[in-house]
Amino acid sequence: MAAIRVLLVDDRPPVADLTATYLERVDDDISAHIETSAEAGLERLDAESFDCVVSDYEMPEQDGLEFLADVRDLAPDLPFVLFTGKGSEEIASEAISAGVTDYLQKGSGNEQYEVLANRIENAVAQYRAQQEAREANEQVRRLHSRITDAFYALDDDWQMTYVNEQAADFLERDPDELVGEDIREAFPEAVGDEFYEAYTEALETKEPVTLVAESVFQPGRWVEERVFPSEDGLSIYFRDITERRRHEHTLNALHDATRELMHAETEREIASIVCRTADTVLEFPGTGMRLYDPEQNALVNVAIGGENADEIDGRPKFGVEDSPHGRAYREGETVTVEVDEATTDDLGPFSRTMYVPVGEYGILSVGKHEDEPFTESSVQFVEILTENARAAFDRADRETRLRERERGLEAQNERLEEFASVVSHDLRNPLNVARGHFELARETGREESFDRVAAAHDRMGSLIDDLLVLARKGQTVGRTEPVALAEVAEGAWANVATGGAALEVEAPETVEADPDRLCNLFENLFRNSVDHAGDDPTVRVVGRNGGFAVADDGPGIPEGQRDRLFECGHSTDDGTGLGLSIVEGIADAHGWEVEVGESEAGGVEFVFEVEG
């Protein structure tokens, strides 16, 4: 996305500086420019170009909504985000009613700036898409306004004194025959109430009159007449505006479809709206949208419209290298094809087809039966539709990523609450033990008390180490790569104090993983077996249907306790209770499923399903 210039208005410079710093840190595309009053902000906005305004609400000289009103006078469509520490339902309602683009209340953490950056990015993207659509629509309007006017003249008695060739062609009469005739007699059905009233008004008021009406001579066609009074009658210019009205109707319908696209949430929903619009608005009997599938390196059909709408399941996919669909996608240019017997691609029962790229997402294909080529306007209309579809895909993708980020923040907050619980409960117990025995050691000097203090400190150290691992590594992975299970398992075994335990590895498989996180997963599982499986246990790592399993020959875990194994702080003895929570976090971050069962030797078995 192109750079985003944000005007940040807040009367508190430290707050404004902090907000600007975080916005630019969260999103490299954002450039924040600060003003500390609404008046200065308005002057800056008048002098420079910005993509978005972010304003505080409560400011001494002018509040945020009053500032919004001034901004709307200067730049009616510019995105405006109210970012305020004074939040209430009343203020939110007033902001929405006043036409604010978005409303966000300031919080106490840094997560608010990430959300603000995403809101700014979404608002600016939609604003730019709407501007591009308006510019494209205006180009189409200018293109179809260049038509030559027809002209005829009337005297005060309504007799025709001049008729040019264009007018005669439209009236389907010889121009020489028309001169001298009373228009009311020559075309009694033509001078109806609308035209008669317009001509009479121009004659009486000596002021020009413009009239738009359906043609009586050619029903279904529309004309625009401009009636100018002259010294001895009327000069009447008219033009056939049927195509213009059709284009305006089409542009309005495309605008309605764009509003619908901007509310669609999924790729398939967007694709369905596009196909339906190409069918019902642009009147193409065959439409289909194919989205690019990177796993197949192909364009896969996801929506169809028109006469073949019930055949979506049977539609073929097309590679990006060997088809007109793929050429349009690769080159980012519209491709038209005349279908004949020599055409080898499966292009359906149409005489002509057109493939229009939809950015990086895929292509829209349309077909028609007529022998005439696609008109310039039909190509432009389809390209307007696909450009709006691309903007809708961009918006849906950003909103999906925003929801994922917000879910990640929620999960992070939940983990922090878990950590707080562990710290407040599990760390407090050994801390109290250490304090008690320290007092005894001070009073009695017993060696046993010193040993208990040392043991309590060791347990607190283990808890702290596991908490750090869980906080920093358990929920995220770095770059993944094909990893040999046996090599990583043996390396992890060497990192764990295993005593007389033995390791058996029967896992020739490789898995796509972050090798450091996978090693950490094995270390925690091995430590769990050594601590719980009795004297000198045997631990086995085996391949399992594209995944792997880790098992031991210890006493196992009762089935009723397996559901709680991965809970933070859960332990069946004096362990920290965090090791298996770390294991689950690493598995989740890789997208793996983990199940707990009984091994062949009667111990515990952890099975990781790597491939979906």
N, C-alpha and C positions, 0 to 999 in steps of 0.2 A: 504493500500500500504506500502511496506517496506520502511525503512528510505532512504532518498535521500541526498547524499553527493554532495554539490555544491562547486566548486572552483570559487570564486569571485575575479576577477582581475580588479583593478581600481587604478590608480596612486594617487588618492586623498583619504587618509585614512578616513576623516570624512564622505565622500560620501559612501565609501565602508562599513564603520561601520553602517551607517544609513540603507543602502540597506540590509545588513545581518540581522540587528535587525528586520526590517519589514518582511522579508521573513520568518524568524523563528516564528514570531508572527502570520502571516497569515496562515501558514501551519506547524503543529507540526511535520510532517514527514521530513521537510527540515532542514538540518544542513549545514550552510554556513561557508566556510573557506577562509580567505582573504589573498591575496598577492597583493603588490602594484606595481609590474612591470611584464611585459610579461616574462622576463628571469626567475624571481623567480617563476612565475606561472608554467612555463614549467618544472623547476626542481622539483616542488612539484608534478606535474602531473606524472612525471617519477618515483617518489618515492612512491606515494600513489595511492589508487584507488578512483576514483570519478565517479559519475553518470552524471554530467553535468558541463559545463564550462559557466560562465556568464562573459562577458568581456566588458569593455568600449572601445570606438573606438579611441579617441584622447589621446594618451599617448606619452611621450617625446621620448623614445628610439625606440619604435616599436608600430605601430598602431594596432588596433584590427584585421584587415584583415591579416596583416603580422603574427600576433600571431596565427590566425586561421590556416594559412598554416603550421606553426610549429606543432600545435596541431594535424592536420590531418596526419602529418608524424608519430607522436607518437601513436595516437589513431584514426584511420580513420573514425570510425562510431560514436564516442562519441558525444552526443548532444552539440551544441555550440550556445549560445544565445548572440547576439550583443545588449547590453543595453547601449545606448549612448545618451548623451545630444546634440550631434552635428548631427542633422538629415537633410537629403535632399534626393531627389529622386535619385541623383547620387550615394550617399553612399548606399542607399537601394538596388539599382540595382547591384552595385559592390558586396555587401554582398551576395545577392542571387546567383550571378554568381560564387562567390567563394565557395559556398556550405554551407553557414551558415544555421543552423537548423531553427532559428527564428531571427527576427529583431524587436526590440521594442525601441521607442524613449522615453527618460526620460521626465516626465512632472513635473508640479509644485505641484501636490497634492499627497495624500497618496494612491489614488486608483490605481496608476500605479504599486505598489508593489503587489497588489492582482492579477492584470492581469499578471504580471511577474511570480508570483508563479504558477498560472494556466498553463501558457505556459511551465514552467519547468516541471511541473507534467505530462502534456500531452506528451512532448518530451521524457521524461525518460520512461514513460509507453510504448510508441511505440518502443523505443530502446530495452527495456527489452523483449517485445513480439517478436521482430525480432530475438534477440539472442536465446530465447527459441525455436523459430521455426527452426533456423539454427541447434541448437543442436539436436532437434528431427529428422530433416532431415538427419543429419550425422549418427545418430543411425540406421536409416533405411538403409542407404547406406552400413554401415559396416555389417549389418545383412545379406544382400543379396550378399556380395562379397565372402562369404565362400563356394565356390564350387570347386570341384576337377577338375584339368585340364586334358584334353585329350592330348596324345602325340604320335607323330610318327617321324621317322628319314628317311632322304634321303641321298643317296651318290651323288658323283659328276655327275653321269649319270641320276639322277632323279629317281633312283630305290629306292623303300621303303625297308629299312633294319630293321625296327622295328615298330610295331603298338600296343599300349596298349588297354586294353579292353574298356576303355571309348571312345577312338577314333574309334575303330571298331564298337561299338554300334551306334555312331553318323553317321558313314559312311554306316552303315547297311550291313557290309561284315564281313566274318570270318577273324580274324587277320592272321591266317596261310596262307590263300589264297592270302593276300595282299603282304606279304613279297616277294621281288624279282621282283615285278611288277613296271613298269614305271608309275608313278602317272599320267603322261599326257595321257597314253593309258588306264589306269584303270578308270580314271575319266576325260575324255576329256572335258566334259562340266563344270567341277569344276575348272580347272586351267584356268580361264579367265584372262583378261588383268590385273586386280588388283593383283590377287595372283601370276601370272607369273612374273610381274614386281617386286613384293616384294621379291620373291625367288631369282630372277636374281640379284637384288641389293645386297642382303645379300651374295650371292656367290662371287660377284665381289669385293665388298668393304670390306668383312670380318667384317662388322659391323651389330649389331642386327637391326631388322626392326619389327615394330609393325603395324598391319593392322586390321581394323574393317570393316567388310563387311557383306552383307546379304548372307546367306547360299544358295548354289545352290541345295544341297541335300534336304533341308527342307525349301522351300520358306516361307517367313514370319518370319523366325528365323534368329537371328544375331549371328555372332561369332567374337571373338577377337583372332587373331593369333599373337604369338610372335615368330619370326624366328631368330634363333641363328646359325651363321656359326660355323662349327667344322672343324677338320683337314681333314676329308674325305667327307664333305657334309653339311647337314643342320639338326638341331634339331628344331622341330616345336611343340610348345605348343599351344593349343587352348581351348577355353571355350565357352559355350553357354551363351551369354550375353543378350538373348532376354528379360528375366525377369528384368535384371538390366536396360536395355534401357527403358522398360516399366515403371519401377519404377522412373527412372530419368525423363521420360516424365511426369509421374504423379506428381512428386515433383515440376517440373517446372510449371505445370499447377496450382498446389496448391499455388505456389509462386505468380503466376499472379492473382489468386483469392484473395490472401491476400492483394495485392496492391489495388484491387478493393474494398475489405472490408474496408480498411483504408480510403477510400474516401466516403463511404456510410454515410448518415446523420441520417437515422431513423432506428428503430428496425425492421420494416417490410422490409425495403430495405436490411438490413443485412441478415435477414432470407431468403429472396428470393435468394440472391447470394449464400448462403450456400446450399440451396436445389438444385439450378441449378448445382452447382459444384459437389455435391454428385451424381447427376444423370448423367451428361455429362462427368465428369472427372473420378469419381470412379465407374461409370457404375452400380449404384444401381437403379433398375427400380421403386422402391417406396421409396420416401423420404418425410419427413415432419418435420417442426420445430414447437414446442409448447413452448410458453413462459409462465412463471408463473404469474398468476393473483392473487394478494393477497386478493382482495375482494371476489373472488370465491374460494380461496384456491385450485386452480386447474391449470392444464397445458392446455392452450387454443391454438388451431392450428391457426397459422398466415401465414404459407407459405407451399406450397407443390410443389414437382417436380416429374418428371418421368411420368409414364403412367396414374397416377390418378390426374394429375395437375388440371383438371377441376372440381374436387370434393371438393374443399376446404370448401365451405359453409356447406357441410353436414358432415364434419369430427367431431367426438365426442371430448369432452374435457375429461381429466382424472384427478381424484383426486390424491393427492400426497401420500395417505396412502394405496390405494387398487389396485395398478396396477404396471406392470413392469416399465412403464414410471415414475411413482412416486418413485419407489425404486431407479432407477438410479439417479433421481433428489435429493432424500433425502440423499443417501449414497455417492453421488459424484463419482460413479464408473460405468463403462460400464456394461450393462446387455444384454445378448443374450437369445433369446427364440426360441425353436423349436415349431412351430405351428402344432397342431393336433386337432382331433375332441374333445378332452377333454379340450382344451384351451377355457376358458370362456370369455377372453377379446376380444374386437373387434380389431383384429390385421391385418385386410385386407387379400387379396388373396395371401399371401406369405407363403412359407414353413419355412422361418427363418426370424426373425427380430432382430434388435439390437438397443439399446437405449443408447445414449451417452450424459452425462451431459454437459451443456454449462455454467459452473459456477453457479451463483445464478440466471441466467436469464431463464433457461429452459432446454429442451432436444432436441436433433436431433434424429429422428427415421429413420432407413433404413431397407428395406426389399429385399429379393431375392427369386427366385423361385427354385434354384438348391437345391439338397439334401445335398451337401457337406457343412460342417460348414464354418463359416467365417474364412478366413486365418488370420494368425498373422499380415501379412503386411496390409490386408484390415482394420483390427481393428486399426492399428497404423495410417494409412492414415486418417481414419475418425476422430481419436482423434486429429491429427494435425489440421485438418480442424476446429473442434469444439474449440480447444484452440485458434486458430486465430480468430474465431468468438467471443469468450469471450473477447479477447483483443479489438476487434472492438466495441463490446457493451460497454466496459469500456470507450473507447475513445469517443464514441458518447454520453455517459452519462456525461462525464466530459465536453465535448464541449457544451452540452445543459445547464449544470449548469453554465458554464462560460458565455454563452449568457444571461442567466437569471440574473446573477450578473451584467453584463454590462448594461442590460436594467434597473436593479434596480438603478445602479449608475446614469444612464441618468435621470430616474424619480426623483432621489434625487436632482440632479442638477436643474431640472425644478422646484421642490418645493423650492429650495433655491432662485431661481430667483423670484418665487412668493412672498416669504417672503421679499426679498429685495424690491419688489414693494410695499408691504404693509407698510414696515417700512419707505420707502422713501416718500410715499404719505399719508397713513392714520395716521401715527404717527406725521408727520410734521404739519398737520392741528391743532390738539389739542396742540402741542408744541408751535406753533405760537400764538394760542389763549392765552395760559398760559403766554407767554412772554408779550403780549400786555396788558393783564389785570394786570399783575404784575407791569408794569410801571405805569398804572393808579392808582393801589393801593398805590404805593410808593408816587405818586404825590398828590392824593386826599384822600387816607385813606378810600375809600368807601368799605363798607362791601360786596356790590354786586360784586365788582371786586375780592375780596378774594374768594367768593363762586364760581365765574367762573374759577378761577385758580384751585381750588380744584376739580371742575367737570372735567376740562381738564386732571388733573392728574389721576382721577379715570378712565377716558376713556383710557388713555395711559396704565394704569395698566391692564385693561381688555384686551386690544389688546396684550400686552406682554404675559399675562397668556395663551390666546388662541393660540398664536404663539408657545409657548413652548409645549402645548399639541399636536398641529398639528405636530411639528417637532419630538417630542419624542415618541408619542404614536399612532398618527393617521394612520400611514402606516404599523405598525407591530402588531403582536399578539404574546402572549406568549403561554404557554401550554394550549391546548383546552380540554374541558371536557363537559359532559352533564350538562346543566345549566337550571334551572327552570325559565322561562320567568317572571312569576308573582313575584317570590321572588326578582329577580334582579331589576325589574321595580319599585317595592315598595321601595326598598332600594335607588334607584336613586332619586325617588320623594322626599325622606327625605333629600337629599343633596342639593335640589334646593329651593330657596326662592319663594314659590308659592302663597303666599298671600291667597286670597279667592278662588283660583282655586281648582278643584276637580279631583281626579283620579279614573277611573274605569278600572279594569283589568279583562278580560275574556280570559285568555291565559293559559290553563292547560298544554300546550306543553312544552317540553324541546328541546333545540337546542345545537349542538356541538359548543362551543364558549369559548373564553377567558373571564371569568366573569368580570375582571376589565375593559377590553375594551368595553364589552357589556354595563356595567353600565355607562361608559363615553358616549356611544352613546345615551342611554336613557336620561341622564342629559342634553345633548345638545338639544335633541328634545323637552324635557319638557320646557327648558328655552326659546326655540323658540316659543312654544305655549303661554307661560305666557306673553312673550314680545309682541306678535303680534295678539293674538286672542281676544283682548278686555277685558272688566271687567269680572272677575270671570269665566273664561272658564272651560269647562269640557274636560279633556283629556282621551282618551280611548286607552288601549293596548289590542289587540285581536289576537288570533291565526288565521292563514290564510294558509291553504294547506301546512302544514309542515313548514311554515315560520311565520311571524307575521306582524302586522301593528300598527302604532301609528297615531291617528286621533284626531282632536279637532273640536269645534263647532264655530270657529271664522269666519271671513269674507272670508277665503280662499286666494288662490293666483291665479291671472289671468293666463290662460293657456299660454299666450305669454311670461310670465316671468318665467315659471317653468324650462326651459332649462338652465337658468343662476343661479339657486338657489345654486348650489354646487361650484360656482366659488369662489376662494379665494378673500375675501374682498367685495363680493357682499352683500348688505344689503338694505332693503327697508326703513329703518329708521336710528336711531343713534346707532345700534348695531355694533359689530366688523366686522360682515360679515365673520367670520371664523367658527362659530359653525357648519353650515351644511357642510362645507368642511371637518371638522373633522368627521362628521357622514359618509360621503361618503368614506373617507379614511379607517375608521374602517370596513365598509362593504366590501370594495374591499380587504382588508387584509384577511378577512374571506372567500373570494370567493363568497360573496352574491351579488345579483342584487337588486338595489333599484329603485323604481319608485314613482313619485309624482302624486297624483290625488286629486279628490274632495271627501271629506268624506260624509257619509249619512246625516250629519247635515249641510252640505254646507261649512264646513271648509276645512282645508288641511289634506291630508292623505299620509303618507309615508309607502309604502308596501315593505317588505324585503322578497325576494325569497331565502330561505335558502337551500332547496334541489333542485339539478339540474333536 
